[in-house]
Amino acid sequence: MGGLGGLRHWLGLVLLLLLVVLPATSSAATTLRVAPSPHFSAVRELPAAAPPVVVGANLLRHFLFAPGYAAAGTQGTSPGLQGTTVVLPGCGRACTDQYRTASSPAIVAGHYAERVTFTVTQPGAAGPAVGFDLEIAVHLTTGWVFGNGYFSTGVATGAGTSTITLRMWVDLGTAVPTVLGVVVTDNRCLVTTACP
C-alpha cells in the first residue's frame, strides 16, 4: 500500500475512527452531516474540488428476490478508494440508477442490504464529465461492513445538466442486522476512468 491511494486509505480510516470515538468534533477539512436514526454521517476527505454528489437517505432492505444490480465499477488492487469507474448513463432531465458495491458478488435472494441514496449532477452534453468515488461503511452490532463505488458522471443527453438519483447497495448477508450507523466518504477522482 503506497502512494496517494495508501495515504487516502489511512486518512479515511483515521477520519472513521475519529467519527466513532469523537462523534461531536470535526476538523476544518471535514464536512460532517448527521441525519435521523439510525446514526448517519457523510464525510468528505480534503476536497481539492468537490464531487458533484449530495448524500441522501439510507435504508435497510430484505431482498426476497435477486435484484441483479451491476457492480459500481471495479475495485483496484490497492486497498481503499482505488478502482476503475463505471460511467453513469446519460439522461435527459432526471433518472434513477442502482448499483451494488464494486467487486462484490451479486446480491442474492434472502440477503439484507443497506441502501444509500445520492443525488448526482450530470453535466450537459458538452461536458466535461467528472469521476468520483464513494465508500460506505455500515456499523453493525457484529462489526463493520464496507463497500466502495467508482463512477463517472458521463454527460446528459441535452445541453443542460441532469439529475441522477444514484442508489448504492451494500450486502449485509442473511442474518437480520442491527445497524448502529452509516458513514459515507465521497471524493473527486483525478480522471473520469479511474480513481483516485
ChimeraX attribute file (.defattr): number of C-alpha atoms within 10 A of each C-alpha:
attribute: neighborCount
match mode: 1-to-1
recipient: residues
	/A:1	12
	/A:2	10
	/A:3	8
	/A:4	11
	/A:5	19
	/A:6	16
	/A:7	13
	/A:8	20
	/A:9	18
	/A:10	15
	/A:11	15
	/A:12	19
	/A:13	13
	/A:14	12
	/A:15	20
	/A:16	19
	/A:17	12
	/A:18	14
	/A:19	17
	/A:20	13
	/A:21	10
	/A:22	11
	/A:23	13
	/A:24	10
	/A:25	10
	/A:26	14
	/A:27	8
	/A:28	6
	/A:29	11
	/A:30	15
	/A:31	15
	/A:32	20
	/A:33	12
	/A:34	15
	/A:35	14
	/A:36	9
	/A:37	11
	/A:38	14
	/A:39	14
	/A:40	20
	/A:41	22
	/A:42	20
	/A:43	23
	/A:44	19
	/A:45	17
	/A:46	14
	/A:47	13
	/A:48	8
	/A:49	10
	/A:50	14
	/A:51	20
	/A:52	18
	/A:53	22
	/A:54	14
	/A:55	18
	/A:56	15
	/A:57	12
	/A:58	22
	/A:59	11
	/A:60	16
	/A:61	14
	/A:62	16
	/A:63	15
	/A:64	11
	/A:65	11
	/A:66	12
	/A:67	14
	/A:68	12
	/A:69	15
	/A:70	18
	/A:71	23
	/A:72	28
	/A:73	24
	/A:74	20
	/A:75	24
	/A:76	18
	/A:77	9
	/A:78	14
	/A:79	15
	/A:80	22
	/A:81	26
	/A:82	25
	/A:83	27
	/A:84	22
	/A:85	27
	/A:86	23
	/A:87	19
	/A:88	21
	/A:89	16
	/A:90	21
	/A:91	20
	/A:92	18
	/A:93	15
	/A:94	15
	/A:95	13
	/A:96	16
	/A:97	14
	/A:98	18
	/A:99	21
	/A:100	27
	/A:101	27
	/A:102	23
	/A:103	17
	/A:104	16
	/A:105	11
	/A:106	16
	/A:107	23
	/A:108	16
	/A:109	13
	/A:110	14
	/A:111	18
	/A:112	22
	/A:113	23
	/A:114	23
	/A:115	21
	/A:116	20
	/A:117	19
	/A:118	20
	/A:119	16
	/A:120	20
	/A:121	21
	/A:122	30
	/A:123	23
	/A:124	21
	/A:125	19
	/A:126	13
	/A:127	15
	/A:128	13
	/A:129	18
	/A:130	22
	/A:131	26
	/A:132	26
	/A:133	26
	/A:134	24
	/A:135	22
	/A:136	24
	/A:137	20
	/A:138	23
	/A:139	20
	/A:140	15
	/A:141	11
	/A:142	10
	/A:143	9
	/A:144	14
	/A:145	15
	/A:146	16
	/A:147	23
	/A:148	29
	/A:149	29
	/A:150	33
	/A:151	25
	/A:152	25
	/A:153	27
	/A:154	23
	/A:155	26
	/A:156	26
	/A:157	18
	/A:158	15
	/A:159	13
	/A:160	15
	/A:161	20
	/A:162	21
	/A:163	20
	/A:164	24
	/A:165	18
	/A:166	21
	/A:167	19
	/A:168	28
	/A:169	27
	/A:170	24
	/A:171	24
	/A:172	22
	/A:173	14
	/A:174	14
	/A:175	9
	/A:176	11
	/A:177	16
	/A:178	12
	/A:179	19
	/A:180	16
	/A:181	18
	/A:182	24
	/A:183	22
	/A:184	22
	/A:185	22
	/A:186	25
	/A:187	26
	/A:188	25
	/A:189	24
	/A:190	13
	/A:191	14
	/A:192	22
	/A:193	19
	/A:194	22
	/A:195	24
	/A:196	23
